[in-house]
Amino acid sequence: MRLPGLAWLELRAETDAEGRTRYRQRAFFHPRGLPGHVYWWAVSPFRALVFGGMARNIARAAARSASAPGRVPEVTR
């Protein structure tokens, strides 16, 4: 995707002290000049919708996968 700046998305899954999994996501954008700033503010009303929906869908898919019959938990460190 071509944007007036640099953009990246950070996704993390972490296990807390109680063994629960916490999903975190962060979107970064470093605007390039005035067009980058205009773009950032123009899409700001939609960011919560897009990224909130993405987080809910990922968490829902993970919950379905974890409760699937016959699933063997995978442990990676």
TORRO-116476 format. One record per atom (N, C-alpha, C, O, CB): z, y, x; residue in three letters. Coordinates in steps of 0.1 Angstrom, whole numbers, padded with zeros to 4 digits, always signed. Each point is the difference from the previous one (the first is absolute). Glycine has a CB too. Layout:
BEGIN
ZYXala
...
This chain:
BEGIN
+0000-0012+0008met
+0000+0012-0008met
+0000+0012+0009met
+0008+0001+0009met
+0004-0013-0028met
-0021+0021+0016arg
+0000+0013+0008arg
+0008+0010-0006arg
-0001+0003-0012arg
-0022-0008+0019arg
+0032+0011+0001leu
+0010+0010-0005leu
+0000+0012+0010leu
-0004-0002+0011leu
+0018-0016-0023leu
-0010+0030+0007pro
+0001+0011+0009pro
+0013+0000+0008pro
+0008+0009-0001pro
-0022+0004-0015pro
+0016-0024+0023gly
+0013-0002+0008gly
+0002-0015+0003gly
-0008-0008-0003gly
+0018+0029-0008gly
+0001-0023+0017leu
+0004-0014+0003leu
+0010-0005-0010leu
+0009+0006-0004leu
-0013-0002+0028leu
+0001-0017-0029ala
+0009-0006-0010ala
+0003-0014+0003ala
-0008-0007+0006ala
-0001+0022-0023ala
+0021-0019+0015trp
+0004-0014+0001trp
+0011-0004-0009trp
+0007+0009-0005trp
-0014-0008+0029trp
+0008-0014-0027leu
+0010-0005-0009leu
+0009-0010+0007leu
-0005-0009+0006leu
-0011+0013-0026leu
+0029-0002+0019glu
+0009-0009+0006glu
+0007-0008-0010glu
+0006+0005-0010glu
-0002+0011+0028glu
-0005-0029-0017leu
+0006-0010-0010leu
+0010-0008+0008leu
-0003-0005+0011leu
-0018+0004-0025leu
+0033-0001+0008arg
+0011-0008+0007arg
+0007-0009-0011arg
+0002+0004-0011arg
+0001+0014+0029arg
+0000-0030-0013ala
+0009-0008-0008ala
+0012-0004+0009ala
-0002-0005+0011ala
-0017-0004-0025ala
+0031+0012+0010glu
+0012-0002+0008glu
+0010-0008-0008glu
+0001+0001-0012glu
-0005+0021+0025glu
+0012-0030-0006thr
+0011-0007-0007thr
+0013+0007+0004thr
+0003+0003+0011thr
-0016-0025-0010thr
+0021+0024-0012asp
+0013+0007+0002asp
+0010-0010+0004asp
-0002-0012+0000asp
-0004+0030-0016asp
+0019-0013+0017ala
+0011-0009+0004ala
+0003-0011-0010ala
+0006-0010+0003ala
+0003+0029+0010ala
-0013-0016-0026glu
+0003-0009-0011glu
-0011-0010-0002glu
+0000-0008-0010glu
+0015+0025+0000glu
-0025-0017+0018gly
-0012-0009-0001gly
-0010+0005-0010gly
-0010-0008-0003gly
+0025-0010+0009gly
-0014+0030-0011arg
-0010+0005-0010arg
-0011+0007+0008arg
+0002+0005+0011arg
+0015-0002-0028arg
-0029-0004+0012thr
-0012+0006+0006thr
-0002+0014-0005thr
+0000+0002-0013thr
-0010-0024+0017thr
+0008+0032+0004arg
-0003+0013-0004arg
-0014+0004+0005arg
-0003-0002+0012arg
+0028+0008-0011arg
-0033-0001-0010tyr
-0014+0005+0003tyr
+0000+0015+0001tyr
+0006+0007-0008tyr
-0016-0027-0004tyr
+0004+0024+0023arg
-0001+0015+0002arg
-0014+0003+0004arg
-0007-0007+0007arg
+0031+0009+0000arg
-0029+0010-0012gln
-0013+0004+0003gln
+0000+0015+0002gln
+0008+0008-0007gln
-0019-0026-0005gln
+0004+0023+0022arg
-0001+0014+0003arg
-0015+0004+0002arg
-0007-0008+0007arg
+0031+0009+0003arg
-0028+0010-0015ala
-0014+0004+0002ala
+0001+0013+0009ala
+0008+0009-0002ala
-0016-0018-0020ala
+0000+0009+0033phe
+0000+0011+0009phe
-0014+0007-0001phe
-0010-0007-0001phe
+0027-0004+0016phe
-0017+0024-0014phe
-0012+0007+0001phe
+0001+0012+0009phe
+0010+0009-0002phe
-0016-0016-0021phe
-0002+0008+0033his
+0000+0012+0009his
-0013+0008-0003his
-0011-0004+0005his
+0025-0009+0013his
-0013+0024-0025pro
-0012+0007-0004pro
-0007+0006+0012pro
+0006+0004+0009pro
+0005+0001-0031pro
-0025-0004+0020arg
-0008+0007+0010arg
-0005+0013-0006arg
-0009+0000-0008arg
+0002-0023+0019arg
+0013+0034-0007gly
-0004+0013-0005gly
+0002+0002-0014gly
+0008-0007-0007gly
-0025+0006+0024gly
+0011+0012-0022leu
+0002+0004-0014leu
-0005-0011-0010leu
+0007-0002-0010leu
-0010+0026+0018leu
-0009-0030-0005pro
-0004-0011-0010pro
+0011-0011-0001pro
+0001-0005-0011pro
-0025+0011+0017pro
+0030-0009+0005gly
+0011-0010-0001gly
+0011+0004-0008gly
+0006-0008-0008gly
-0013+0000+0030gly
+0012+0020-0021his
+0011+0005-0008his
-0004+0001-0015his
+0008-0004-0009his
+0000+0017+0029his
-0020-0009-0023val
-0005+0001-0013val
+0000-0014-0006val
+0004-0002-0012val
-0018+0023+0017val
+0008-0031+0002tyr
+0000-0013-0005tyr
+0014-0005-0003tyr
+0003-0006-0010tyr
-0024+0001+0024tyr
+0030+0007-0004trp
+0014-0005-0002trp
+0006+0005-0013trp
+0007-0008-0007trp
-0004+0006+0032trp
-0004+0015-0027trp
+0006+0006-0012trp
-0008-0004-0013trp
+0006-0001-0011trp
+0003+0020+0025trp
-0022-0021-0013ala
-0008-0004-0012ala
+0004-0014-0005ala
-0001-0002-0012ala
-0018+0017+0021ala
+0022-0024+0000val
+0003-0014-0004val
+0015-0002-0002val
+0004-0011-0004val
-0024+0004+0016val
+0028+0017-0009ser
+0015-0002-0002ser
+0004-0004-0013ser
+0010-0008-0001ser
-0007+0025+0018ser
-0009-0013-0029pro
+0005-0005-0013pro
-0002-0015-0001pro
+0006-0007-0009pro
-0011+0030-0001pro
-0005-0029+0017phe
-0004-0014-0002phe
+0007-0009+0010phe
+0000-0012-0002phe
-0021+0020-0006phe
+0027-0003+0018arg
+0007-0009+0010arg
+0010-0009-0006arg
+0001-0012+0003arg
-0006+0030+0014arg
+0014-0012-0025ala
+0011-0008-0005ala
-0005-0011-0009ala
+0005-0011+0000ala
+0010+0031+0001ala
-0026-0017-0009leu
-0006-0010-0008leu
-0006-0012+0008leu
+0002-0011-0002leu
-0007+0029-0015leu
-0003-0014+0027val
-0007-0010+0008val
+0010-0008+0008val
-0001-0013-0001val
-0019+0028+0002val
+0028-0009+0007phe
+0009-0007+0009phe
+0012-0007-0008phe
+0004-0011+0004phe
-0010+0027+0014phe
+0010-0010-0029gly
+0010-0006-0008gly
-0005-0013-0006gly
+0006-0010-0001gly
+0004+0032-0004gly
-0023-0021-0001gly
-0006-0012-0005gly
-0002-0011+0010gly
+0001-0012-0003gly
-0012+0027-0014gly
+0007-0011+0029met
-0002-0009+0011met
+0013-0008+0003met
+0000-0012+0002met
-0019+0027+0007met
+0030-0007-0008ala
+0012-0007+0004ala
+0005-0009-0011ala
+0005-0011+0003ala
+0001+0031+0010ala
-0008-0016-0026arg
+0004-0009-0011arg
-0008-0013+0000arg
+0005-0011-0002arg
+0002+0031-0012arg
-0020-0019+0016asn
-0009-0011+0000asn
+0003-0010+0012asn
+0000-0012-0002asn
-0018+0026-0009asn
+0021-0008+0022ile
+0003-0009+0012ile
+0014-0007-0003ile
+0001-0012+0003ile
-0014+0028+0013ile
+0023-0009-0021ala
+0013-0006-0003ala
-0002-0011-0011ala
+0006-0010+0001ala
+0006+0032+0006ala
-0020-0019-0017arg
-0002-0010-0011arg
-0007-0012+0005arg
+0004-0011-0003arg
-0006+0030-0013arg
-0008-0018+0025ala
-0007-0011+0006ala
+0009-0008+0009ala
+0000-0013+0000ala
-0021+0025-0002ala
+0030-0005+0009ala
+0009-0008+0009ala
+0010-0007-0008ala
+0004-0012+0003ala
-0006+0029+0014ala
+0007-0012-0028ala
+0010-0007-0009ala
-0007-0012-0006ala
+0007-0010-0001ala
+0005+0032-0004ala
-0024-0021+0000arg
-0007-0011-0005arg
-0002-0011+0010arg
+0002-0012-0003arg
-0014+0027-0013arg
+0008-0011+0028ser
-0002-0010+0011ser
+0013-0007+0003ser
+0000-0012+0003ser
-0019+0026+0006ser
+0030-0006-0008ala
+0013-0006+0004ala
+0005-0010-0011ala
+0008-0009+0004ala
-0003+0030+0009ala
-0009-0019-0025ser
+0005-0009-0011ser
-0010-0011-0003ser
+0003-0008-0010ser
+0011+0027+0001ser
-0025-0020+0016ala
-0010-0010-0003ala
+0006-0014+0003ala
+0007-0002+0010ala
-0026+0018-0004ala
+0016-0026-0015pro
+0005-0013+0002pro
-0006-0006+0013pro
-0012+0001+0003pro
+0016-0004-0028pro
+0004-0004+0032gly
-0004-0007+0013gly
-0002+0009+0011gly
-0005-0004+0011gly
-0006-0012-0025gly
+0015+0028+0013arg
-0002+0010+0011arg
+0010-0003+0011arg
+0012-0002-0003arg
-0020+0019-0012arg
+0004-0018+0027val
+0008-0002+0012val
+0002+0014+0006val
-0009+0006+0005val
+0002-0030-0001val
+0020+0029-0003pro
+0002+0013+0006pro
-0005+0000+0015pro
+0002-0009+0007pro
+0018+0012-0022pro
-0026+0008+0018glu
-0005+0002+0014glu
+0010+0010+0007glu
+0002+0010-0005glu
-0026-0015-0002glu
+0028+0001+0019val
+0009+0008+0007val
-0007+0004+0013val
-0004-0008+0008val
+0025-0003-0018val
-0022+0024+0012thr
-0006+0005+0012thr
+0009+0011+0006thr
+0006+0007-0007thr
-0030-0011-0001thr
+0025+0004+0021arg
+0008+0010+0007arg
-0008+0007+0011arg
+0006+0008+0007arg
+0015-0021-0013arg
